[in-house]
């Protein structure tokens, strides 16, 4: 009987820790997308470290869950973005059609870049990161 109580308490404790970790992870994500153009289009994706991904388009009222992404690739995206931030890559140059990447850490903006104005050079690593994230997300189905 004592073993059952101990096992039950251990299970409850681990469940609470896991739930708290999950909630903390939901406050840290990469948001990226595009906005503007002739049609004033808007698409935004949210990527979490665990591979969870959401999409929001111009007329959507909220983000919609997509199929899970490869967790290793998502972690790599965070590493690349961290490296860009540490290297001091800054870009705030919106244009008619703009692209953006934001790193939200614990609910606060940690790093943000936006480009499309055309009069400033965009770091090649930033362009590759955007392209890789977009290619990973674009073919994923909506989870209903």
C-alpha positions, 0 to 999 in steps of 0.5 A: 500500500505504501508503494502505491501511495509513493508511486501515485505521488511521484506520478502527480509530481512529474505530471505537474513539472511536465505541465509547467515546462510545457507552459514555459515552452509556449512562451518561447517561439519564433514567429515569421511571415510576410505582409503587404503587397498589392493584395495586402496579404498577411501570413504568419507562422509560429514555431515552437522548439518541440515542433508545434507549428501554427499559421495565421492568414489575413482573414483568420481570427486566430492561429491554426494548428498545423502538423508537427514539424521536425523537432531537430530542425526547429531547435536548429532554427532557434540556434541560428536565430540566436547566432544572428542576434549575437552577431548583431544582425539588425534590420528594420527596413519594411517595404511594400512587401515585407518579411519578418522574423521575431524571436519571442522569449518568455513572452517578450520580444528578444529579437526582431528583423523586418526587410523588404524595403530594398535599400538595405542589404539583407544578411544571407544567413537571414534569407536562408533561415527564412527560406528554410522555415517557410519550406518546412511549414508551407506544405504542412496540413492544418490539424482539425 
